[in-house]
């Protein structure tokens, strides 16, 4: 598939999620607090996040590893309905700025409506764009966040190059994403729905980390946790459930054993 065809498929999946508040990527699409807590959000975090921004998508809580401070400028790659952007806003305050970038019209509309109704549009902004070509100027951001989105990109190396470009010297990267401990079965790799579900587009962890390093980042730290709960939740979406039904028990187990949720932090060198 071409890069644009992949993006079209991902846009369609995210569009369904925004309109239906259901799943199409990265798990159950369950907007409940219990699922968010499983992903690493605390009760106090959830008090800061508008309910309408929590679609249950993602594979972690990048803000928990970002060490955000008041007054910082934060960029959220693939911001969706704004869950992580609004949590970041609660930490950087009105003296800071939060920018979300997303390519899906339905998600942007939902996030912008929430920002307007919550009265935070003066420092929380959602821009239309792709994460391989960010609508953000060079050296302008303190922290780049992303939650289970980079694995969906058809050009992951370019995403990290763009994150490096927009960060200020000394700026920080904080990512939650899906990576693999071993290659997936060929049958799974070729499934369109498995790509949208954040499975077949995932890189091997060593290749993911190599892309971060080659973009210029240093002090890279990684932690991995079990991602099987995300896989268990995929059947909340009928399309994805049909896809899993096409796999035999050995193929499903192979996916379960090789799929991991990673938390990455890294820094752009100072001048």
C-alpha positions in Angstrom: 0.0 0.0 0.0 1.2 3.6 -0.7 1.7 6.0 2.2 -1.4 7.9 1.3 -3.5 4.8 1.1 -2.4 3.9 4.6 -3.3 7.3 5.9 -6.7 7.1 4.2 -7.4 3.9 6.0 -6.2 5.3 9.4 -8.3 8.5 8.8 -11.4 6.3 8.2 -10.8 4.3 11.4 -10.2 7.4 13.5 -13.2 9.1 11.9 -15.5 6.2 13.0 -14.0 6.4 16.5 -14.7 10.1 16.8 -18.3 9.8 15.5 -19.2 6.7 17.4 -17.0 7.1 20.5 -16.2 3.4 19.9 -13.1 1.5 18.9 -11.1 1.4 15.8 -7.6 1.8 16.9 -5.4 0.7 19.8 -7.8 -1.2 22.0 -11.4 -1.2 23.1 -12.4 2.3 22.5 -13.9 2.1 25.9 -14.2 5.6 27.3 -14.6 4.4 30.9 -12.3 5.4 33.7 -11.3 1.8 34.4 -9.8 1.3 31.0 -7.8 4.6 31.3 -6.5 3.5 34.7 -5.3 0.3 33.1 -3.4 2.4 30.6 -1.6 4.3 33.4 -3.8 7.3 34.1 -4.4 8.2 37.8 -7.6 9.2 39.4 -6.3 12.8 39.7 -5.3 12.7 36.0 -8.9 11.7 35.0 -10.3 14.6 37.0 -8.4 17.0 34.6 -9.6 15.3 31.4 -13.0 16.1 29.9 -15.1 12.9 29.7 -15.8 13.7 26.0 -12.0 13.6 25.3 -11.5 10.1 26.6 -12.3 7.6 23.8 -10.3 4.8 25.4 -7.7 4.9 22.6 -4.1 4.6 23.3 -1.6 2.2 25.0 -0.3 4.3 27.9 -0.1 7.7 29.5 2.8 9.7 28.0 2.2 12.7 30.4 3.2 10.4 33.3 6.8 10.2 31.9 7.0 13.7 30.5 7.7 15.6 33.7 5.7 18.6 32.5 6.1 22.0 34.2 4.1 25.2 34.3 4.8 27.4 31.3 6.1 24.8 28.9 5.0 24.4 25.3 3.8 20.9 24.6 3.1 19.2 21.2 0.8 16.1 21.0 1.4 14.0 17.9 -1.9 12.4 16.7 -3.9 14.2 19.4 -7.3 12.6 18.6 -10.1 13.9 20.8 -7.6 15.6 23.0 -7.2 13.4 26.0 -3.5 13.8 26.5 -3.5 17.5 25.3 -6.0 18.4 28.0 -4.1 16.6 30.6 -0.9 18.4 29.5 -2.8 21.7 29.7 -3.7 21.1 33.3 0.1 20.8 34.1 1.5 23.6 32.0 -1.3 26.1 32.8 -2.3 29.2 31.0 1.3 30.5 30.9 2.1 27.5 28.7 0.8 26.3 25.4 -0.5 22.9 24.1 -0.7 22.1 20.4 -2.4 19.0 19.2 -1.8 17.8 15.6 -4.1 15.3 13.9 -5.1 14.5 10.3 -8.7 13.4 11.0 -11.3 16.0 10.6 -13.8 14.3 13.0 -11.2 14.1 15.8 -10.2 17.7 15.3 -13.8 18.9 15.4 -14.4 17.0 18.6 -11.2 18.3 20.3 -11.8 21.9 19.2 -15.4 21.8 20.5 -14.3 20.5 23.8 -11.5 23.2 24.1 -14.1 25.9 23.3 -16.7 24.7 25.8 -14.0 24.3 28.5 -12.7 27.8 27.9 -9.1 26.8 27.2 -8.9 27.6 23.5 -6.5 30.5 24.2 -3.8 28.1 25.2 -4.9 24.7 23.8 -4.9 24.5 20.0 -5.6 21.7 17.6 -4.0 21.9 14.1 -4.8 19.8 11.0 -1.7 18.1 9.7 0.2 14.8 9.4 2.9 13.9 11.9 5.4 13.3 9.1 5.2 17.0 8.2 4.3 19.0 11.3 2.7 22.4 11.0 5.0 23.7 13.7 8.1 26.0 13.5 11.6 24.8 14.3 12.9 24.9 17.9 9.6 26.0 19.4 8.5 23.1 21.6 9.6 22.0 25.1 8.0 18.5 25.0 6.7 16.2 22.3 4.1 13.7 23.4 2.5 10.8 21.5 0.2 8.0 22.5 0.0 4.9 20.3 0.1 6.9 17.1 3.6 6.7 15.6 3.1 2.9 14.9 0.3 4.0 12.5 2.6 6.2 10.4 3.9 4.8 7.1 7.2 6.8 7.6 8.1 6.5 11.3 11.7 7.7 10.7 10.3 11.0 9.3 8.1 11.4 12.4 11.1 11.3 14.7 13.0 13.7 12.5 10.1 16.1 12.6 9.8 15.8 16.4 13.5 16.6 16.6 13.1 19.6 14.3 10.4 21.3 16.3 11.9 20.7 19.8 14.0 23.3 21.4 17.6 22.3 22.3 17.2 20.3 25.5 13.6 19.5 24.6 12.1 16.2 25.6 10.3 13.3 23.9 7.7 11.2 25.8 6.0 8.5 23.9 3.7 5.5 24.6 3.5 3.2 21.6 3.3 -0.4 20.5 6.4 -2.3 19.5 7.2 -5.9 18.7 9.7 -8.4 20.3 9.7 -10.5 17.1 8.2 -10.2 13.6 4.5 -11.0 13.3 3.2 -13.8 11.1 3.0 -12.7 7.5 -0.8 -13.2 7.4 -1.2 -10.7 10.2 1.2 -8.2 8.7 -0.9 -8.0 5.5 -4.3 -7.4 7.3 -5.6 -3.9 6.8 -7.7 -4.0 10.0 -4.7 -5.2 12.0 -2.8 -2.1 10.9 -5.6 0.2 12.0 -5.7 -1.7 15.3 -2.0 -0.7 16.0 -0.8 -4.2 15.5 0.6 -4.9 12.0 2.2 -1.4 11.6 4.3 -1.8 14.7 8.1 -2.0 14.4 10.5 -4.3 16.2 11.5 -2.4 19.4 15.2 -2.3 18.3 14.2 -0.7 15.0 11.9 1.8 16.7 14.8 2.8 19.1 17.1 3.0 16.1 14.8 5.5 14.4 14.8 7.7 17.6 18.6 7.5 17.7 19.1 8.3 14.1 16.9 11.3 14.3 19.5 12.8 16.7 18.0 12.1 20.2 20.1 11.1 23.2 19.5 9.8 26.7 17.0 7.3 25.3 15.1 5.4 28.0 12.7 2.5 27.4 10.3 0.5 29.5 7.9 -2.2 28.2 4.7 -3.5 29.7 2.3 -6.2 28.7 -0.1 -5.2 25.9 -2.3 -8.2 25.8 -5.2 -6.3 27.4 -5.3 -4.1 24.3 -5.4 -7.2 22.1 -8.2 -8.7 24.2 -10.2 -5.5 23.7 -10.0 -5.4 19.9 -13.2 -7.5 19.6 -15.2 -4.6 20.8 -15.0 -3.4 17.2 -16.9 -5.8 14.8 -14.6 -5.1 11.9 -11.5 -6.0 13.9 -13.2 -8.9 15.5 -13.9 -10.4 12.1 -10.3 -10.0 11.3 -9.2 -11.9 14.4 -11.7 -14.6 13.6 -9.7 -15.2 10.4 -6.7 -16.2 12.6 -6.1 -19.6 14.1 -5.2 -20.0 17.8 -1.5 -20.3 17.1 -1.5 -17.0 15.1 -3.4 -15.2 17.8 -1.0 -16.5 20.4 2.0 -15.4 18.3 0.6 -11.8 18.2 0.0 -11.9 21.9 3.5 -13.0 22.7 5.2 -10.4 20.4 3.1 -7.3 21.0 4.3 -4.9 23.8 3.4 -1.5 25.0 6.6 0.7 25.3 7.2 4.0 27.1 10.1 5.9 25.6 11.8 9.1 26.7 14.6 10.9 25.0 16.2 14.4 24.7 17.3 16.7 22.0 20.9 17.7 22.7 21.5 21.2 24.0 23.6 23.6 21.8 
